[in-house]
Amino acid sequence: MGLLSPADQDKLRDAFSEMTSRVKIVFFTQTLGCETCLQTRQIIDELPVLTDQVSIEEVNLVLDADKAKAFGVDRVPALAIVGVDAQGDESDSRIRFVGTPAGYEFISLVQAILLVGGREGTLTPENRAKLEAVTEPITIQVYTTPT
Amino acid sequence: MAFASPQITALAVEATEYPDLARKYRVTGVPKSIVNDAVEIMGALPQDMFVEQALSALDPSPQ
């Protein structure tokens, strides 16, 4: 039995049907010492069931340390949202989720997937221009709780 | 914002799972945003204000 109600599944299915490109969720996990990794996997496993535009790649933090480092991930569970174009080329969106994407964060995860999958963003043209002009690295951490 | 610029990385961090980070950044209410470990933004701000405050992290002048 899934975690999502049939009504929520339908809503997500509808939203995902508008995606114009594929998205891969890179799921960083480890075998031991991660109490919430299984729960996170169960949550994200709900998504590829609803659309073939979303896939999951699992990366072990310890065994695939180089890949984790390449994504700047040092804690698990963590998710990286990666766009995949028609040729199969991947593009890191630089959007990360650290910790279980439960509650309101699940909504944020879905919105991130839809954004990377082709939905128009909500940035104003002015703000988009300011951000595109940035020439130094910026890391924004947004702390949330599930409720 | 991250999607708009190759220079920007955005992390949504679940505070209850990482109490060490919550303590480090003095997260006593959510949402709380930390930009480049330098600028703290409390709450959910309107887009223009959030962008302005986030970009102030690149401002070399004293806050």
Backbone of each chain as ProteinMPNN parsed JSONL, in Angstrom:
{"seq_chain_A": "MGLLSPADQDKLRDAFSEMTSRVKIVFFTQTLGCETCLQTRQIIDELPVLTDQVSIEEVNLVLDADKAKAFGVDRVPALAIVGVDAQGDESDSRIRFVGTPAGYEFISLVQAILLVGGREGTLTPENRAKLEAVTEPITIQVYTTPT", "coords_chain_A": {"N_chain_A": [[0.861, -1.204, 0.0], [0.596, 2.242, -0.882], [2.037, 5.412, 0.26], [0.694, 7.634, -0.423], [-2.579, 9.006, -0.841], [-5.223, 7.818, -3.008], [-6.455, 10.03, -4.227], [-4.507, 12.031, -3.986], [-2.514, 10.836, -5.478], [-3.663, 10.974, -8.005], [-3.734, 13.749, -8.404], [-0.999, 14.308, -8.458], [-0.235, 12.772, -10.638], [-1.517, 14.135, -12.674], [-0.165, 16.603, -12.516], [2.467, 15.808, -13.095], [2.096, 14.991, -15.697], [2.421, 17.163, -17.254], [5.052, 17.603, -17.493], [7.915, 18.337, -19.435], [10.395, 17.4, -19.73], [12.669, 14.875, -18.545], [13.362, 13.915, -15.145], [15.804, 13.119, -12.777], [16.063, 11.739, -9.623], [18.646, 11.833, -7.523], [19.511, 9.798, -5.044], [21.002, 9.874, -2.037], [22.427, 7.682, 0.217], [23.105, 5.456, 2.988], [24.19, 2.278, 4.247], [24.374, 1.616, 6.96], [23.707, 3.355, 10.021], [21.87, 5.311, 9.312], [19.0, 6.373, 10.11], [16.737, 7.37, 8.905], [16.86, 6.828, 6.237], [15.572, 4.657, 4.981], [12.894, 5.401, 5.207], [12.914, 7.706, 3.669], [13.517, 6.649, 1.168], [11.222, 5.148, 0.743], [9.348, 7.174, 0.501], [10.186, 8.639, -1.806], [10.001, 6.633, -3.647], [7.389, 6.577, -4.311], [7.021, 8.239, -6.446], [8.095, 7.592, -9.181], [6.229, 5.71, -9.844], [4.052, 7.081, -10.622], [4.712, 8.467, -12.894], [6.612, 8.19, -15.909], [8.515, 10.003, -16.248], [10.096, 10.526, -14.138], [12.857, 9.318, -12.414], [14.921, 7.28, -10.243], [18.125, 7.322, -8.848], [20.246, 5.538, -6.87], [22.752, 6.312, -4.571], [25.479, 5.315, -2.71], [26.738, 6.754, 0.16], [29.165, 6.082, 1.289], [30.347, 4.044, -0.301], [30.25, 5.183, -2.796], [31.799, 7.514, -2.658], [33.121, 9.46, -4.159], [31.238, 10.338, -5.992], [29.318, 11.361, -4.277], [30.739, 13.461, -3.195], [31.107, 14.998, -5.465], [28.581, 15.987, -5.797], [28.445, 17.503, -3.598], [27.501, 16.402, -1.287], [27.341, 15.419, 2.057], [25.923, 14.298, 4.02], [23.36, 12.006, 4.966], [19.887, 10.992, 4.851], [19.94, 12.32, 1.506], [18.902, 14.265, -1.283], [19.42, 14.928, -4.698], [18.362, 16.923, -7.346], [18.138, 16.269, -10.661], [18.19, 17.244, -14.007], [17.276, 15.635, -17.058], [17.947, 15.574, -20.391], [16.533, 15.234, -23.739], [18.468, 13.862, -25.112], [19.596, 12.398, -23.188], [21.491, 13.611, -21.675], [22.702, 14.869, -18.614], [21.833, 17.335, -16.184], [22.691, 19.056, -13.407], [20.521, 20.497, -11.131], [21.216, 21.834, -8.913], [19.655, 21.83, -6.724], [18.91, 20.666, -3.582], [17.821, 18.263, -1.2], [18.015, 17.734, 2.153], [17.718, 15.331, 4.481], [14.6, 13.774, 5.477], [12.105, 14.084, 3.038], [9.414, 14.938, 4.066], [5.965, 15.686, 4.88], [5.352, 19.131, 4.484], [7.691, 19.456, 3.061], [7.633, 17.476, 1.187], [5.921, 18.506, -0.684], [7.489, 20.622, -1.565], [9.52, 19.149, -2.736], [8.162, 17.933, -4.873], [7.475, 20.243, -6.288], [10.009, 21.129, -7.002], [10.816, 19.078, -8.697], [8.937, 19.386, -10.749], [9.642, 21.927, -11.656], [12.292, 21.552, -12.612], [11.608, 19.771, -14.513], [10.439, 21.241, -16.465], [8.405, 23.077, -15.92], [7.332, 26.475, -15.779], [9.175, 28.805, -13.903], [8.747, 30.832, -10.896], [10.114, 33.135, -10.569], [10.501, 36.645, -10.867], [11.15, 38.55, -13.871], [13.031, 40.514, -13.301], [14.294, 39.663, -10.928], [15.298, 37.245, -11.815], [17.176, 38.14, -13.639], [18.979, 39.407, -11.917], [19.945, 37.216, -10.482], [21.077, 35.694, -12.509], [23.222, 37.233, -13.034], [25.003, 36.78, -11.054], [28.278, 36.074, -9.978], [29.742, 34.755, -8.142], [29.999, 31.954, -5.888], [27.013, 30.931, -4.261], [25.474, 29.624, -1.467], [22.491, 28.517, -0.312], [20.868, 27.649, 2.519], [17.916, 26.295, 3.607], [16.15, 25.961, 6.425], [13.765, 23.746, 7.644], [10.797, 22.193, 9.027], [8.872, 19.143, 9.189], [6.178, 19.789, 9.609]], "CA_chain_A": [[0.0, 0.0, 0.0], [1.422, 3.427, -0.957], [1.901, 6.421, 1.288], [-0.18, 8.683, -0.934], [-3.961, 8.62, -1.073], [-5.551, 7.781, -4.443], [-6.738, 11.389, -4.704], [-3.219, 12.713, -4.138], [-1.832, 10.216, -6.616], [-4.263, 11.53, -9.227], [-3.266, 15.141, -8.548], [0.403, 14.282, -8.865], [-0.188, 12.239, -11.991], [-1.888, 15.252, -13.55], [0.917, 17.593, -12.521], [3.617, 15.229, -13.789], [1.803, 14.81, -17.125], [2.819, 18.387, -17.951], [6.515, 17.689, -17.58], [8.407, 18.259, -20.804], [11.669, 16.688, -19.732], [12.791, 13.928, -17.461], [14.086, 14.311, -13.943], [16.335, 12.014, -11.991], [16.329, 12.025, -8.21], [19.816, 11.1, -7.041], [19.224, 9.566, -3.628], [22.219, 9.523, -1.316], [22.037, 6.886, 1.375], [24.148, 4.557, 3.452], [23.593, 1.05, 4.751], [24.286, 1.666, 8.417], [23.79, 4.675, 10.636], [20.947, 6.291, 8.72], [17.691, 5.919, 10.581], [15.638, 7.859, 8.069], [17.101, 6.539, 4.813], [14.528, 3.78, 4.459], [11.672, 6.188, 5.079], [13.084, 8.593, 2.52], [13.405, 5.823, -0.051], [9.808, 4.798, 0.586], [8.631, 8.371, 0.042], [10.494, 8.974, -3.201], [9.55, 5.513, -4.495], [6.002, 6.843, -4.723], [6.955, 9.125, -7.602], [8.211, 6.959, -10.501], [5.016, 4.931, -10.092], [3.049, 7.982, -11.175], [5.159, 9.03, -14.164], [7.886, 7.652, -16.381], [9.431, 11.127, -16.401], [10.903, 10.633, -12.921], [13.583, 8.104, -12.069], [15.739, 7.382, -9.033], [19.432, 6.67, -8.846], [20.7, 5.458, -5.487], [24.211, 6.442, -4.421], [25.899, 5.05, -1.337], [27.638, 7.822, 0.594], [30.485, 5.538, 1.61], [30.892, 3.284, -1.428], [30.374, 6.089, -3.955], [32.191, 8.771, -2.009], [33.484, 10.472, -5.157], [30.007, 10.913, -6.561], [28.706, 12.184, -3.231], [31.541, 14.683, -3.102], [30.825, 15.792, -6.662], [27.312, 16.669, -5.583], [28.544, 18.295, -2.37], [26.675, 15.761, -0.265], [28.122, 14.778, 3.106], [24.996, 13.754, 5.013], [22.273, 11.23, 4.366], [19.543, 10.943, 3.431], [19.962, 13.561, 0.742], [18.428, 14.133, -2.653], [19.81, 15.945, -5.67], [17.412, 16.906, -8.454], [18.937, 16.362, -11.888], [17.428, 17.232, -15.242], [17.78, 14.75, -18.106], [17.338, 16.051, -21.639], [16.086, 14.207, -24.688], [19.634, 13.075, -25.517], [20.097, 11.67, -22.031], [22.495, 14.391, -20.954], [22.196, 15.267, -17.306], [22.169, 18.678, -15.731], [22.392, 19.213, -11.985], [19.778, 21.732, -10.882], [21.782, 22.4, -7.687], [18.619, 21.806, -5.687], [19.164, 19.528, -2.708], [17.0, 18.065, -0.012], [18.814, 17.036, 3.157], [16.747, 14.843, 5.443], [13.41, 13.16, 4.899], [11.181, 15.06, 2.433], [8.075, 14.597, 4.545], [5.102, 16.83, 5.168], [5.431, 20.227, 3.51], [8.877, 19.294, 2.223], [7.287, 16.644, 0.043], [5.376, 19.431, -1.672], [8.648, 21.326, -2.129], [10.207, 18.195, -3.613], [7.373, 17.825, -6.102], [7.62, 21.501, -7.027], [11.356, 21.156, -7.584], [10.796, 18.145, -9.83], [8.176, 20.005, -11.836], [10.439, 23.043, -12.167], [13.39, 20.99, -13.412], [10.951, 19.034, -15.593], [9.965, 22.115, -17.521], [7.409, 24.074, -15.528], [7.887, 27.821, -15.675], [9.424, 29.21, -12.532], [7.983, 31.968, -10.399], [10.949, 34.32, -10.409], [10.203, 37.764, -11.749], [12.264, 38.764, -14.804], [14.058, 41.339, -12.661], [15.059, 38.823, -10.008], [16.027, 36.271, -12.623], [18.338, 38.833, -14.201], [19.936, 39.603, -10.826], [20.557, 35.939, -10.146], [21.92, 35.268, -13.631], [24.424, 38.067, -13.023], [25.875, 36.386, -9.934], [29.525, 35.466, -10.467], [30.401, 34.039, -7.052], [29.128, 30.886, -5.366], [26.077, 31.209, -3.169], [24.803, 28.44, -0.933], [21.336, 28.897, 0.499], [20.3, 26.543, 3.286], [16.608, 26.657, 4.153], [15.803, 25.006, 7.47], [12.33, 23.546, 7.771], [10.382, 20.989, 9.735], [7.844, 18.502, 8.362], [4.834, 20.35, 9.781]], "C_chain_A": [[0.885, 1.237, 0.0], [1.137, 4.371, 0.184], [0.916, 7.506, 0.875], [-1.592, 8.148, -1.119], [-4.208, 8.569, -2.574], [-5.812, 9.175, -5.015], [-5.441, 12.161, -4.93], [-2.43, 12.137, -5.297], [-2.357, 10.804, -7.928], [-3.776, 12.947, -9.473], [-1.834, 15.17, -9.034], [0.548, 13.787, -10.293], [-0.497, 13.344, -12.995], [-0.76, 16.262, -13.656], [2.11, 17.065, -13.31], [3.369, 15.084, -15.294], [2.206, 16.045, -17.934], [4.326, 18.531, -18.066], [6.959, 17.512, -19.031], [9.782, 17.635, -20.876], [11.772, 15.828, -18.481], [13.612, 14.472, -16.307], [14.55, 13.055, -13.225], [16.539, 12.509, -10.569], [17.544, 11.184, -7.834], [19.67, 11.015, -5.527], [20.486, 9.066, -2.952], [21.83, 8.84, -0.02], [23.27, 6.155, 1.904], [23.479, 3.407, 4.174], [23.384, 1.106, 6.259], [24.313, 3.108, 8.887], [22.916, 5.721, 9.994], [19.523, 5.831, 9.04], [16.552, 6.319, 9.654], [15.824, 7.566, 6.586], [15.996, 5.666, 4.223], [13.233, 4.557, 4.233], [11.752, 7.115, 3.865], [12.928, 7.825, 1.222], [11.936, 5.47, -0.315], [9.007, 5.982, 0.042], [8.919, 8.627, -1.434], [10.092, 7.859, -4.153], [8.119, 5.704, -4.967], [5.956, 7.556, -6.079], [7.117, 8.437, -8.959], [7.001, 6.093, -10.858], [3.986, 5.773, -10.846], [3.446, 8.565, -12.524], [6.456, 8.374, -14.581], [8.891, 8.775, -16.629], [10.351, 11.284, -15.193], [11.561, 9.291, -12.633], [14.42, 8.359, -10.823], [17.045, 6.656, -9.258], [19.911, 6.691, -7.407], [22.225, 5.468, -5.447], [24.555, 6.222, -2.959], [26.981, 6.057, -0.933], [29.059, 7.319, 0.804], [31.112, 4.878, 0.377], [31.087, 4.155, -2.669], [30.769, 7.478, -3.459], [32.516, 9.862, -3.027], [32.244, 11.141, -5.729], [29.311, 11.813, -5.539], [29.428, 13.518, -3.127], [31.254, 15.592, -4.293], [29.518, 16.562, -6.533], [27.329, 17.508, -4.31], [27.73, 17.715, -1.236], [27.578, 15.092, 0.77], [27.239, 14.224, 4.216], [23.902, 12.998, 4.271], [21.116, 11.143, 5.36], [19.601, 12.312, 2.757], [19.501, 13.265, -0.671], [19.022, 15.257, -3.488], [18.86, 15.807, -6.845], [18.181, 17.208, -9.735], [18.02, 16.306, -13.101], [18.075, 16.309, -16.256], [17.121, 15.158, -19.414], [17.05, 14.883, -22.58], [17.236, 13.313, -25.156], [20.202, 12.249, -24.365], [21.181, 12.394, -21.275], [21.887, 14.928, -19.671], [22.691, 16.639, -16.905], [21.727, 18.826, -14.28], [21.687, 20.551, -11.773], [20.339, 22.497, -9.683], [20.707, 22.595, -6.615], [18.823, 20.526, -4.888], [18.109, 19.471, -1.61], [17.836, 17.224, 0.951], [17.884, 16.631, 4.292], [15.523, 14.325, 4.719], [12.485, 14.221, 4.3], [9.739, 14.74, 2.801], [7.273, 15.864, 4.783], [5.192, 17.882, 4.068], [6.637, 20.098, 2.589], [8.609, 18.376, 1.047], [6.72, 17.513, -1.075], [6.515, 20.194, -2.347], [9.405, 20.422, -3.085], [9.465, 18.077, -4.942], [7.518, 19.097, -6.938], [8.988, 21.597, -7.688], [11.42, 20.239, -8.8], [10.057, 18.77, -11.011], [8.947, 21.154, -12.476], [11.544, 22.528, -13.09], [12.832, 20.246, -14.618], [10.27, 19.91, -16.616], [8.928, 23.146, -17.141], [8.073, 25.435, -15.411], [8.049, 28.211, -14.211], [8.647, 30.453, -12.167], [8.836, 33.214, -10.188], [10.477, 35.423, -11.35], [11.374, 37.935, -12.711], [13.396, 39.566, -14.165], [14.934, 40.5, -11.737], [15.868, 37.773, -10.758], [17.302, 36.913, -13.185], [19.405, 39.046, -13.126], [20.673, 38.307, -10.518], [21.478, 35.462, -11.257], [23.222, 36.056, -13.676], [25.395, 37.701, -11.909], [27.111, 35.664, -10.466], [30.287, 34.74, -9.369], [29.447, 32.998, -6.482], [28.24, 31.376, -4.221], [25.45, 29.882, -2.754], [23.699, 28.914, 0.001], [20.829, 27.64, 1.182], [18.967, 27.025, 3.854], [16.22, 25.579, 5.152], [14.294, 24.957, 7.64], [12.076, 22.38, 8.724], [9.205, 20.39, 8.96], [6.462, 19.135, 8.476], [4.894, 21.858, 9.907]], "O_chain_A": [[1.831, 1.308, 0.784], [0.191, 4.207, 0.954], [0.368, 8.213, 1.722], [-1.787, 6.994, -1.502], [-3.484, 9.206, -3.34], [-5.435, 9.467, -6.15], [-5.289, 12.858, -5.933], [-1.752, 12.869, -6.017], [-1.586, 11.092, -8.844], [-3.445, 13.313, -10.601], [-1.485, 15.957, -9.914], [1.35, 14.312, -11.066], [0.167, 13.475, -14.023], [-0.433, 16.726, -14.748], [2.699, 17.796, -14.107], [4.317, 15.057, -16.079], [2.319, 15.979, -19.158], [4.817, 19.482, -18.674], [6.45, 16.656, -19.754], [10.286, 17.366, -21.967], [11.057, 16.031, -17.499], [14.441, 15.367, -16.473], [13.814, 12.078, -13.081], [17.119, 13.572, -10.347], [17.472, 9.955, -7.83], [19.702, 12.025, -4.825], [20.979, 7.979, -3.251], [21.011, 9.349, 0.746], [24.349, 6.24, 1.317], [22.352, 3.528, 4.655], [22.343, 0.691, 6.767], [24.878, 3.977, 8.222], [23.195, 6.913, 10.118], [18.936, 5.013, 8.331], [15.512, 5.661, 9.63], [15.024, 8.013, 5.764], [15.538, 5.904, 3.106], [12.565, 4.397, 3.212], [10.778, 7.284, 3.132], [12.281, 8.296, 0.286], [11.477, 5.492, -1.457], [8.101, 5.809, -0.774], [7.993, 8.813, -2.224], [9.867, 8.106, -5.338], [7.687, 5.058, -5.923], [4.948, 7.478, -6.781], [6.301, 8.699, -9.843], [6.776, 5.782, -12.027], [3.165, 5.252, -11.601], [2.596, 9.107, -13.23], [7.297, 8.04, -13.746], [9.981, 8.539, -17.151], [11.282, 12.088, -15.223], [10.897, 8.254, -12.612], [14.603, 9.502, -10.402], [17.083, 5.542, -9.78], [19.975, 7.754, -6.789], [22.892, 4.739, -6.181], [23.991, 6.867, -2.075], [28.005, 6.19, -1.604], [30.029, 8.027, 0.536], [32.273, 5.131, 0.055], [31.972, 3.9, -3.486], [30.142, 8.48, -3.804], [32.229, 11.037, -2.801], [32.21, 12.357, -5.923], [28.788, 12.875, -5.877], [28.802, 14.569, -2.988], [31.167, 16.812, -4.145], [29.367, 17.65, -7.089], [26.334, 18.153, -3.979], [27.314, 18.436, -0.329], [28.461, 14.307, 0.426], [27.739, 13.738, 5.231], [23.568, 13.3, 3.125], [21.331, 11.211, 6.571], [19.336, 13.335, 3.389], [19.685, 12.162, -1.186], [19.114, 16.398, -3.036], [18.581, 14.695, -7.292], [18.794, 18.266, -9.873], [17.172, 15.42, -13.206], [19.3, 16.21, -16.308], [15.898, 15.102, -19.547], [17.291, 13.719, -22.259], [17.024, 12.165, -25.546], [21.162, 11.498, -24.539], [21.739, 11.848, -20.323], [20.74, 15.374, -19.634], [23.804, 17.049, -17.235], [20.54, 18.733, -13.967], [22.186, 21.601, -12.178], [19.989, 23.656, -9.456], [20.848, 23.427, -5.718], [18.901, 19.436, -5.455], [17.585, 20.491, -1.163], [18.304, 16.141, 0.602], [17.328, 17.485, 4.982], [15.421, 14.425, 3.497], [12.117, 15.168, 4.994], [8.946, 14.325, 1.956], [7.821, 16.962, 4.875], [5.119, 17.568, 2.88], [6.607, 20.58, 1.457], [9.276, 18.475, 0.018], [6.996, 17.291, -2.254], [6.502, 20.388, -3.562], [9.879, 20.873, -4.128], [10.078, 18.118, -6.009], [7.667, 19.028, -8.158], [9.106, 22.092, -8.809], [12.016, 20.593, -9.817], [10.518, 18.683, -12.149], [8.91, 21.333, -13.693], [11.706, 23.012, -14.211], [13.514, 20.107, -15.633], [9.605, 19.416, -17.527], [8.595, 24.011, -17.951], [9.228, 25.542, -14.998], [7.164, 27.973, -13.39], [7.975, 31.055, -13.005], [8.349, 34.229, -9.689], [10.1, 35.158, -12.491], [12.486, 37.509, -12.4], [14.571, 39.331, -14.447], [16.16, 40.609, -11.759], [16.994, 37.456, -10.374], [18.366, 36.296, -13.2], [20.596, 38.885, -13.391], [21.887, 38.309, -10.317], [22.536, 34.893, -10.989], [24.204, 35.617, -14.275], [26.492, 38.256, -11.833], [27.007, 34.761, -11.295], [31.351, 34.173, -9.618], [28.229, 33.144, -6.581], [28.67, 32.127, -3.346], [24.962, 29.12, -3.589], [23.949, 29.621, 0.977], [20.413, 26.686, 0.525], [18.913, 28.062, 4.515], [15.989, 24.428, 4.78], [13.632, 25.987, 7.763], [12.995, 21.688, 9.16], [8.599, 21.086, 8.145], [5.658, 19.035, 7.55], [3.858, 22.506, 10.059]]}, "seq_chain_B": "MAFASPQITALAVEATEYPDLARKYRVTGVPKSIVNDAVEIMGALPQDMFVEQALSALDPSPQ", "coords_chain_B": {"N_chain_B": [[15.843, 29.687, -7.153], [18.316, 28.481, -7.297], [18.076, 27.056, -9.653], [18.129, 29.052, -11.465], [20.682, 30.008, -11.682], [24.012, 28.985, -12.29], [25.74, 29.367, -10.24], [24.507, 29.144, -7.866], [23.473, 27.186, -5.15], [20.908, 25.422, -3.615], [19.686, 24.259, -0.596], [17.31, 22.339, 1.059], [16.836, 21.774, 4.331], [16.07, 19.445, 6.753], [15.327, 20.273, 9.847], [14.847, 18.921, 12.295], [16.025, 16.472, 12.0], [18.69, 16.956, 11.928], [19.989, 18.036, 14.434], [22.452, 19.086, 15.179], [23.177, 20.832, 13.172], [21.018, 22.541, 13.33], [21.485, 23.656, 15.816], [23.959, 24.854, 15.328], [23.321, 26.862, 13.52], [21.509, 28.237, 14.959], [18.741, 27.679, 14.794], [15.682, 28.427, 15.654], [13.183, 28.778, 14.856], [11.118, 28.09, 12.017], [10.422, 28.81, 8.539], [14.006, 29.103, 8.294], [16.588, 30.717, 6.716], [19.905, 30.372, 5.638], [22.521, 32.065, 4.222], [25.407, 31.532, 2.512], [26.669, 31.074, 4.953], [26.629, 33.514, 6.162], [24.533, 35.381, 6.019], [21.446, 35.647, 7.609], [18.106, 34.723, 7.228], [14.999, 35.179, 8.415], [11.947, 33.466, 8.417], [9.329, 33.411, 5.855], [9.878, 35.313, 3.246], [8.685, 37.934, 1.011], [9.352, 37.562, -2.478], [11.085, 39.522, -3.738], [12.331, 40.717, -1.516], [13.581, 38.534, -0.347], [15.415, 37.733, -2.323], [16.994, 40.038, -2.456], [18.085, 40.113, 0.137], [19.42, 37.682, 0.198], [21.355, 38.039, -1.814], [22.83, 39.976, -0.603], [24.699, 38.673, 0.823], [26.905, 38.527, -0.699], [27.913, 40.977, -0.575], [30.666, 42.912, 0.12], [30.828, 44.901, 2.02], [30.552, 45.893, 5.46], [27.863, 44.555, 7.419]], "CA_chain_B": [[17.011, 30.53, -7.35], [19.409, 27.618, -7.72], [17.853, 26.667, -11.038], [18.334, 30.222, -12.308], [22.083, 30.387, -11.789], [24.948, 27.887, -12.0], [26.526, 29.701, -9.061], [23.68, 29.046, -6.662], [23.013, 25.874, -4.698], [19.878, 25.583, -2.589], [19.457, 23.044, 0.172], [16.231, 22.328, 2.04], [17.37, 20.923, 5.393], [15.085, 19.07, 7.764], [16.01, 20.693, 11.067], [14.725, 17.98, 13.414], [16.926, 15.333, 11.763], [20.077, 17.4, 12.078], [20.037, 19.0, 15.54], [23.746, 19.756, 15.25], [23.1, 21.973, 12.258], [20.028, 23.478, 13.879], [22.17, 24.391, 16.899], [25.024, 25.677, 14.746], [22.749, 28.041, 12.873], [20.531, 28.832, 15.885], [17.411, 27.587, 14.204], [14.668, 28.341, 16.707], [11.894, 28.841, 14.165], [11.276, 27.797, 10.602], [11.703, 28.546, 7.88], [15.137, 29.999, 8.496], [17.523, 30.532, 5.613], [21.284, 30.803, 5.886], [23.152, 32.274, 2.922], [26.871, 31.562, 2.598], [27.032, 31.132, 6.378], [26.854, 34.914, 6.507], [23.281, 36.135, 6.137], [20.343, 34.848, 8.128], [16.797, 35.261, 6.827], [13.954, 34.492, 9.194], [10.604, 33.448, 7.87], [9.101, 33.347, 4.406], [9.788, 36.702, 2.783], [8.328, 38.146, -0.399], [10.454, 37.198, -3.371], [12.047, 40.615, -3.933], [13.105, 40.9, -0.287], [14.438, 37.367, -0.144], [16.523, 37.805, -3.285], [17.883, 41.133, -2.048], [18.838, 39.734, 1.341], [20.333, 36.592, -0.154], [22.48, 38.586, -2.583], [23.66, 40.811, 0.272], [25.78, 37.823, 1.326], [28.062, 38.76, -1.555], [28.325, 42.359, -0.392], [31.839, 42.909, 0.988], [30.777, 45.943, 3.037], [30.035, 45.369, 6.732], [26.398, 44.594, 7.598]], "C_chain_B": [[18.176, 29.683, -7.853], [19.294, 27.28, -9.203], [18.167, 27.81, -11.989], [19.801, 30.545, -12.521], [22.993, 29.215, -11.468], [25.806, 28.151, -10.771], [25.794, 29.404, -7.758], [23.269, 27.603, -6.398], [22.023, 26.111, -3.567], [19.623, 24.254, -1.909], [18.267, 23.251, 1.108], [16.641, 21.319, 3.1], [16.308, 20.68, 6.448], [15.724, 19.241, 9.137], [15.946, 19.651, 12.183], [15.643, 16.77, 13.236], [18.38, 15.708, 11.975], [20.182, 18.452, 13.184], [21.37, 19.716, 15.644], [23.758, 20.97, 14.343], [22.116, 23.014, 12.783], [20.653, 24.297, 15.008], [23.197, 25.346, 16.31], [24.455, 26.971, 14.186], [21.636, 28.677, 13.7], [19.145, 28.86, 15.262], [16.409, 27.37, 15.323], [13.265, 28.45, 16.124], [12.14, 28.579, 12.697], [10.175, 28.503, 9.81], [12.77, 29.562, 8.255], [16.141, 29.688, 7.403], [18.875, 31.101, 5.989], [21.964, 30.903, 4.526], [24.65, 32.438, 3.107], [27.378, 31.674, 4.034], [27.176, 32.562, 6.879], [25.572, 35.7, 6.757], [22.188, 35.193, 6.616], [19.023, 35.517, 7.746], [15.732, 34.472, 7.567], [12.628, 34.574, 8.463], [10.569, 33.364, 6.36], [8.877, 34.761, 3.908], [9.233, 36.777, 1.371], [9.565, 37.968, -1.269], [11.509, 38.286, -3.496], [12.937, 40.774, -2.701], [14.057, 39.739, -0.075], [15.646, 37.431, -1.068], [17.515, 38.877, -2.864], [18.723, 40.723, -0.847], [19.819, 38.611, 1.044], [21.565, 37.135, -0.877], [23.361, 39.479, -1.721], [24.804, 40.007, 0.876], [27.05, 38.006, 0.51], [28.614, 40.166, -1.371], [29.504, 42.406, 0.564], [31.786, 43.941, 2.088], [30.172, 45.376, 4.306], [28.53, 45.504, 6.815], [26.034, 45.537, 8.733]], "O_chain_B": [[18.931, 30.11, -8.726], [20.296, 27.225, -9.917], [18.437, 27.589, -13.17], [20.139, 31.281, -13.448], [22.773, 28.518, -10.477], [26.52, 27.262, -10.308], [26.391, 29.412, -6.681], [22.788, 26.898, -7.285], [22.278, 26.911, -2.668], [19.372, 23.245, -2.568], [18.224, 24.226, 1.86], [16.781, 20.133, 2.803], [15.717, 21.624, 6.971], [16.567, 18.438, 9.539], [16.904, 19.514, 12.945], [15.999, 16.115, 14.215], [19.217, 14.829, 12.183], [20.435, 19.624, 12.904], [21.427, 20.839, 16.144], [24.289, 22.019, 14.707], [22.358, 24.218, 12.689], [20.382, 25.49, 15.139], [23.301, 26.498, 16.73], [25.035, 28.043, 14.358], [20.908, 29.543, 13.214], [18.476, 29.891, 15.207], [16.297, 26.273, 15.871], [12.276, 28.236, 16.825], [13.236, 28.815, 12.188], [9.103, 28.768, 10.354], [12.474, 30.731, 8.502], [16.502, 28.53, 7.191], [18.974, 32.175, 6.583], [21.982, 29.935, 3.766], [25.107, 33.366, 3.775], [28.406, 32.302, 4.287], [27.788, 32.791, 7.922], [25.537, 36.584, 7.613], [22.027, 34.089, 6.097], [18.851, 36.723, 7.92], [15.58, 33.266, 7.377], [12.244, 35.628, 7.957], [11.593, 33.263, 5.685], [7.813, 35.342, 4.122], [9.298, 35.804, 0.62], [10.689, 38.203, -0.824], [12.702, 38.008, -3.373], [14.15, 40.946, -2.824], [15.205, 39.933, 0.327], [16.775, 37.205, -0.634], [18.727, 38.663, -2.906], [19.931, 40.959, -0.816], [20.927, 38.592, 1.58], [22.689, 36.732, -0.58], [24.518, 39.719, -2.065], [25.768, 40.58, 1.383], [28.143, 37.679, 0.971], [29.651, 40.513, -1.935], [29.372, 41.985, 1.713], [32.6, 43.891, 3.01], [29.352, 44.46, 4.236], [27.975, 46.485, 6.322], [24.854, 45.707, 9.04]]}, "name": "protein", "num_of_chains": 2, "seq": "MGLLSPADQDKLRDAFSEMTSRVKIVFFTQTLGCETCLQTRQIIDELPVLTDQVSIEEVNLVLDADKAKAFGVDRVPALAIVGVDAQGDESDSRIRFVGTPAGYEFISLVQAILLVGGREGTLTPENRAKLEAVTEPITIQVYTTPTMAFASPQITALAVEATEYPDLARKYRVTGVPKSIVNDAVEIMGALPQDMFVEQALSALDPSPQ"}
